[in-house]
Amino acid sequence: MARWLSSSGVDQIILAVNHFSDRLKVEIGHRLGGITVAYSVEEMPLGTAGPIRLAADLLSKHDPFFVVNGDIVSNIDVSGMLALHKEKKADATIALVSVPDPSPYGSVLTDSNGIVRKFEEKAKLLSAGSLVNAGVYVLSPSVLGSIPAGRSVSLERDIFPRLVENGRMQAWRHDGFWYDIGRVSEYVRTNKELLEKQEVKPGELRDNSRHAVQVVQPAYLGSKSRLGVGARVGPFTILSNNVTVGDGAIVRNSIVFEETRIGEKCVVEDAVIGERVTIGPGTIIGRGSIIAGQISIPDKSEVPPDSVILC
C-alpha cells in the first residue's frame, strides 16, 4: 500500500492503530516504502470516523487528505481522485468500484454528474446498482469539524449521509483491480490472482542457489530468499523477505511471511504462515492451515488440514 500511495505523490502516512500499536511501531518503524509514517493511537474504539478526528493535529489545516481502509488491495488512481476533488470543490470524494454481487457491501447511487445521491443498504438491493464503496476517500479539512471528538463515529452512517444530503460528495469510478482482503480466504485469493496477472519473477537466491531447485511460476521470492538442495516452490506461492526453505522441502499455493524458516523435507500446501515461524524438519502442514507469527512447530509434526494455530 505504501508503494501504491508513494507512486501518486503521497509523502506521509498516518496509521490509526489500537491493538498491538507498540508492536506495529517496532515492526514498521517511521519509514515505509519511502514514505514517512506517523501513528495515531486509539485508547478506545472510535469507529471509522473517530480515528480521523483523533489524528486532526497530524493533518494539514488547509489541504485535502486521503483516507484508505487497511483491508483493501487496489490500483486506484489516487492522484486522479485528488484532481477531481479539487476541480469539483467537493467536501468528500469517494472511490467506487463495480462488483458482480454488491450484497455484502450495499451500493452507492450517483447522478449523471457523478454526485453521490444515495447509499443503498445491504438489505435493500432490489433497485441497487453494482457500484460499491471501495474504501478510498479524499476529504477536505472542513469535514474534520463535522466529526464529534472523543466517541465512536461512523463515516458511512453518521458523516457521509449529511454530505450526500447537501450534494457535497463526489464519486470517482475505478475500473482497475480491487480486492477486499478482510477475510483470510479473500486475502489468499487476492495474492493468487495478482501473481497470475503479473507473473512476478523469482528474486535473488542465496546460499544454495547453485544447486538444483525448482521454482514453478507464478511465484514470488522476496529478497534474501534461501532455497535448499532439491527444494520445490510454487506455483502460486509467495515467500516474503529472508525466508529459508530447507533441503527437499515443498511449498505450494502458500503465503509465507518474512524471516520464517521451513525445515528440510517439510511439505507446506495451501497454507498461510506468519512471520518468524520455525517449522521443524519433516513436518507436514495440512491444506488450508493458518499459523500465526513467531511460533515454532516441532520436528516431524503433522498439522491437520484447516488448522488455525495462534500460539
Buried (B, 14 or more C-beta within 10 A) or exposed (E): BBEBBBBBEBEEBBBBBBEEBEEBBEEBEEEBBEBEBEBBBBEEEBBBBBBBBBBBEEBEEEEBBBBBBEEBBBEBBBEEBBBBBBEBEBBBBBBBBBBEEBEEBBBBBBEEEBBBBBBBEEEEBEEBBBBBBBBBBBBBBEBBEBBEEEEBBBBEEBBBBEBBEEBBBBBBEBEEBBBBBEEEEBBBEBBBBBBEEEEBEBBEBEEBEEEEBEBEBBBBBBEBBBBBBBBBBBBBBBBBBBBBBBBBBBBBBBBBBBBBBBBBBBBBBBBBBBBBBBBBBBBBBBBBBBBBBEBEBEEEBEBEEEBEBEE
